């Protein structure tokens, strides 16, 4: 350390010693297979502390120690990477890659211990996720943790205890619902992106039904309201009480999108819905809300509605019986993970 602080160039032996120290640290804290983020983090920290260890042949000064994309012929992945690969090969654990399990959840990987209980490692990852602080700097690592604990949440989903998880893990509501989208993509690997299909669909809906809800100036809200009216569940009127019918006369998206005034207490809906702080039928501060869970999505109702549609699958909760075909329409027409219902097919053909 004294030689490095003096700015003296290290020889090969010293470089090997430093590599062993760093990898021993990673091994002790994160095991034989630390994440890419952890390896990159320790490499950056090293070069920041001792600039003399920076690479002189790469744009990234820490590339000598770890290079995230340094793979393939003639490219160097870094001393830390190769040392950790060697330690992993010598370990008593094996990694199995699973493409898809019977529940439709695409597992990234599963570590099976030959001598120890696998739950120890999973518990460590879950604990780390629980106390992670969501920031721009930690975003990449939190997403990595989220993916690695996907099976843990799938088990909670089956048990019906995911609501408790969302309450105890504040990070789950961070990043404008990005982690909800991550789970949805794992559960529905073939799903299309909502924004890729929506623009053309919205244009056709508004052109074909130009006479409906003309008092709504926001095109997205108006198009969703039209789709809801045109895709009713059979017998849905019998499932609504008189109060709900009265609300629908003033807000055609009642039960799906609700507007509240600034400073008003956030509602606690039993079924997930979008809550917007602002004037009725306009954009505002949007959140997806389910009971006590609030997922802020910013001033973008399209993103909020996208997260809402995914939330029913991710939270494993049912929508209102009267909205079954409404949400199924988006699953089929936008995400393309279901078949169009007869009602939806007729609606699409008319467009």
C-alpha positions in Angstrom: 0.0 0.0 0.0 2.9 2.4 0.8 4.5 1.7 -2.6 1.2 2.3 -4.4 0.6 5.6 -2.6 4.1 6.7 -3.6 3.2 6.1 -7.2 5.6 3.3 -7.9 4.6 1.0 -10.7 3.9 -2.6 -9.4 5.6 -5.6 -10.9 3.9 -8.9 -11.9 4.2 -10.4 -8.4 2.6 -7.5 -6.8 -0.3 -7.5 -9.3 -0.9 -11.1 -8.5 -0.9 -10.4 -4.8 -3.4 -7.5 -5.2 -5.7 -9.8 -7.3 -5.7 -12.5 -4.6 -6.5 -9.9 -1.9 -9.5 -8.6 -3.9 -10.8 -12.0 -4.9 -10.5 -13.3 -1.3 -12.6 -10.3 -0.2 -15.3 -11.1 -2.8 -15.2 -14.8 -1.9 -15.6 -14.0 1.8 -18.5 -11.6 1.3 -20.4 -12.7 -1.8 -19.3 -16.3 -2.4 -17.6 -18.0 -5.4 -19.9 -16.3 -7.9 -20.2 -12.5 -7.1 -22.3 -10.5 -9.4 -20.9 -8.4 -12.3 -21.8 -5.3 -10.3 -19.8 -6.4 -7.3 -16.7 -7.2 -9.4 -16.9 -3.9 -11.2 -17.5 -2.0 -8.0 -14.4 -3.3 -6.3 -12.3 -2.7 -9.4 -13.4 0.9 -9.6 -12.7 1.4 -5.9 -9.2 0.0 -6.3 -8.2 2.3 -9.1 -9.9 5.3 -7.4 -7.8 4.7 -4.3 -4.6 3.9 -6.2 -4.6 5.6 -9.6 -1.2 4.0 -10.4 -3.1 0.7 -10.9 -5.2 2.2 -13.7 -5.0 0.8 -17.2 -3.1 2.8 -19.8 -4.5 1.0 -22.9 -8.2 1.2 -22.3 -10.7 4.0 -22.0 -11.8 2.5 -18.7 -9.0 2.9 -16.1 -10.2 -0.1 -14.1 -10.3 -2.4 -17.2 -7.1 -4.2 -16.2 -9.0 -5.6 -13.1 -12.5 -6.0 -14.5 -14.0 -5.2 -17.9 -17.8 -5.8 -18.1 -17.9 -6.4 -21.8 -14.4 -7.8 -22.3 -15.3 -11.2 -23.7 -14.3 -13.0 -26.8 -11.1 -13.7 -28.7 -8.3 -11.2 -28.0 -10.3 -9.3 -25.4 -9.4 -9.2 -21.7 -12.1 -9.6 -19.0 -9.9 -8.5 -16.2 -7.7 -10.2 -13.5 -10.6 -10.3 -11.0 -12.9 -12.1 -13.5 -10.4 -14.8 -14.4 -9.4 -15.4 -10.7 -13.0 -15.7 -9.6 -13.8 -18.1 -12.5 -11.0 -20.3 -11.2 -12.3 -20.2 -7.7 -15.8 -21.1 -8.9 -14.4 -24.1 -10.8 -12.7 -25.3 -7.6 -15.8 -24.8 -5.4 -18.2 -27.4 -4.2 -21.2 -25.8 -5.9 -22.7 -26.2 -9.3 -24.8 -23.9 -11.4 -27.7 -25.1 -13.4 -29.3 -22.9 -16.1 -33.0 -23.3 -16.4 -34.9 -21.8 -19.4 -38.4 -22.1 -18.0 -40.1 -24.0 -15.2 -43.6 -25.5 -15.2 -45.1 -22.3 -13.6 -44.0 -20.2 -16.6 -41.3 -18.3 -14.6 -38.1 -18.0 -16.5 -35.3 -18.6 -13.9 -32.0 -17.0 -14.5 -30.1 -19.6 -12.6 -30.2 -21.8 -9.5 -27.3 -22.6 -7.3 -27.3 -26.1 -5.8 -25.0 -26.9 -3.0 -23.6 -30.4 -2.7 -22.8 -30.1 1.0 -24.8 -27.1 2.2 -28.4 -25.9 2.2 -29.2 -23.7 -0.8 -31.6 -21.6 1.3 -28.6 -19.9 3.1 -27.6 -18.1 -0.1 -31.1 -17.2 -1.1 -31.7 -15.8 2.4 -28.6 -13.6 2.1 -29.8 -12.2 -1.3 -33.3 -11.5 0.1 -31.9 -9.8 3.1 -29.6 -7.6 1.0 -32.6 -6.7 -1.3 -34.7 -5.8 1.7 -32.2 -3.2 3.0 -31.1 -1.9 -0.3 -31.5 1.9 -0.8 -32.9 2.7 -4.3 -30.7 5.3 -6.0 -29.4 5.9 -9.5 -26.1 4.5 -8.4 -27.6 1.3 -7.0 -30.2 0.7 -9.7 -28.3 -1.8 -11.7 -27.3 -3.9 -8.7 -30.8 -3.9 -7.3 -32.2 -5.1 -10.6 -29.6 -7.9 -10.5 -30.7 -8.8 -7.0 -34.4 -8.7 -8.0 -33.8 -11.1 -10.9 -31.8 -13.5 -8.7 -34.6 -13.6 -6.1 -37.4 -14.3 -8.7 -38.1 -17.8 -7.5 -38.4 -16.5 -3.9 -41.2 -14.2 -5.0 -42.8 -16.9 -7.1 -43.2 -19.0 -3.9 -44.8 -16.0 -2.1 -47.1 -15.6 -5.0 -48.3 -19.2 -4.7 -48.8 -18.7 -1.0 -50.7 -15.5 -1.5 -48.3 -13.5 0.8 -46.8 -11.2 -1.9 -48.6 -8.2 -0.3 -46.5 -8.6 2.8 -43.4 -8.8 0.7 -44.3 -5.5 -1.0 -44.9 -3.9 2.3 -41.6 -5.1 3.9 -39.4 -4.4 0.8 -39.6 -0.6 0.0 -37.3 -1.2 -3.0 -40.1 -3.1 -4.7 -42.0 0.2 -5.3 -39.0 2.1 -6.6 -37.8 3.1 -10.1 -41.4 4.0 -11.5 -42.5 0.3 -11.3 -39.5 -1.0 -13.3 -39.2 -4.0 -10.9 -42.8 -4.9 -11.5 -42.1 -4.9 -15.2 -39.1 -7.1 -14.6 -41.2 -9.8 -12.8 -43.9 -9.6 -15.6 -41.2 -10.2 -18.3 -39.9 -13.2 -16.3 -43.4 -14.6 -16.0 -44.4 -13.8 -19.6 -41.1 -14.0 -21.5 -42.8 -13.6 -24.9 -44.7 -10.4 -24.0 -44.5 -7.4 -26.3 -43.8 -3.9 -25.1 -47.0 -1.9 -24.4 -45.6 1.2 -26.1 -44.7 -0.7 -29.3 -48.4 -1.6 -30.1 -50.3 1.2 -28.4 -49.8 4.3 -30.6 -51.3 2.8 -33.8 -54.1 1.2 -31.7 -55.0 4.5 -30.0 -55.1 6.3 -33.4 -57.5 3.7 -34.9 -59.8 3.7 -31.8 -60.1 7.5 -31.8 -60.8 7.7 -35.5 -63.4 4.9 -35.5 -65.2 6.2 -32.4 -64.7 10.0 -32.7 -68.1 10.7 -31.3 -67.5 9.1 -27.9 -66.3 11.0 -24.8 -65.4 14.1 -26.7 -65.2 16.1 -23.4 -62.1 14.1 -22.5 -59.2 16.0 -24.1 -56.4 13.6 -23.2 -56.2 11.1 -26.1 -54.8 8.2 -24.1 -57.5 8.5 -21.4 -60.2 8.8 -24.0 -59.0 5.8 -26.0 -58.8 3.6 -22.8 -62.3 4.7 -21.8 -63.7 3.8 -25.3 -62.0 0.4 -25.1 -63.6 -0.3 -21.7 -67.1 0.6 -22.9 -66.7 -1.5 -26.0 -65.3 -4.6 -24.2 -67.8 -5.3 -21.4 -67.9 -8.6 -19.6 -71.1 -10.6 -20.3 -73.6 -9.8 -17.6 -71.3 -7.2 -16.1 -74.1 -4.8 -15.4 -75.6 -7.2 -12.9 -72.2 -7.3 -11.1 -72.3 -3.5 -10.4 -74.3 -1.8 -7.6 -76.2 1.5 -8.1 -73.4 3.6 -6.6 -70.9 2.2 -9.1 -73.3 2.9 -12.0 -73.6 6.5 -10.8 -69.8 6.9 -10.7 -69.4 5.5 -14.2 -71.7 8.2 -15.5 -69.2 10.9 -14.5 -66.0 8.8 -14.8 -66.0 6.1 -17.5 -62.8 4.7 -16.0 -64.1 4.5 -12.4 -62.4 1.5 -10.7 -59.4 1.7 -13.2 -58.2 5.3 -12.9 -59.2 7.7 -10.1 -58.3 11.4 -9.8 -57.8 13.0 -6.4 -56.9 16.6 -5.3 -53.5 17.6 -4.1 -53.3 17.0 -0.4 -56.2 14.5 -0.4 -55.6 11.2 1.4 -54.5 8.4 -0.9 -57.3 5.8 -1.4 -56.7 2.2 -0.3 -58.4 0.1 -3.1 -58.9 -3.6 -2.8 -58.2 -4.0 -6.5 -55.1 -2.3 -8.1 -55.8 0.9 -9.9 -54.1 4.1 -11.1 -54.5 7.1 -8.8 -53.7 10.5 -10.3 -53.2 13.7 -8.3 -54.5 16.5 -10.6 -57.5 17.7 -12.6 -60.0 15.0 -13.7 -59.2 13.5 -17.1 -55.7 15.1 -17.3 -52.2 13.9 -16.7 -50.8 14.4 -13.2 -48.7 12.8 -10.5 -49.5 9.1 -11.2 -49.2 6.0 -8.9 -50.4 2.4 -9.1 -52.1 1.7 -5.8 -53.1 -1.7 -4.3 -54.3 -1.5 -0.7 -51.4 0.1 1.2 -48.9 -0.4 -1.6 -48.1 2.8 -3.6 -45.9 2.6 -6.7 -45.2 6.1 -8.0 -44.7 6.3 -11.8 -44.3 10.0 -12.4 -46.4 12.3 -14.6 -47.0 9.7 -17.3 -50.3 8.0 -17.3 -49.2 5.6 -20.1 -46.5 4.2 -17.9 -48.8 4.0 -15.0 -51.5 2.1 -17.0 -48.8 -0.2 -18.3 -47.7 -1.1 -14.8 -51.3 -1.5 -13.7 -52.0 -4.1 -16.4 -48.9 -6.0 -15.4 -49.7 -5.7 -11.7 -52.6 -8.2 -11.8 -50.2 -10.9 -13.1 -47.3 -10.0 -10.8 -49.5 -9.6 -7.7 -51.6 -12.6 -8.5 -54.8 -10.8 -7.9 -58.0 -10.8 -9.9 -59.5 -7.7 -11.5 -63.2 -6.8 -11.0 -65.4 -9.3 -12.7 -66.9 -6.5 -14.8 -63.5 -5.7 -16.2 -62.3 -9.2 -17.1 -62.6 -8.7 -20.9 -61.3 -5.1 -20.6 -57.9 -6.2 -19.2 -57.9 -9.3 -21.4 -58.1 -7.0 -24.4 -54.7 -5.4 -23.5 -53.2 -8.7 -22.7 -54.1 -9.9 -26.2 -53.8 -6.8 -28.4 -50.9 -5.0 -26.7 -48.8 -7.6 -24.8 -49.8 -10.5 -27.1 -49.8 -13.1 -24.3 -53.5 -14.2 -24.7 -55.9 -14.8 -27.4 -58.5 -12.1 -28.3 -62.0 -12.8 -26.9 -64.9 -12.8 -29.3 -65.9 -9.4 -28.2 -62.4 -8.0 -28.6 -62.0 -9.6 -32.0 -65.2 -7.9 -33.3 -63.9 -4.6 -31.8 -60.6 -4.9 -33.6 -62.2 -5.9 -36.9 -64.3 -2.7 -36.8 -61.2 -0.6 -36.4 
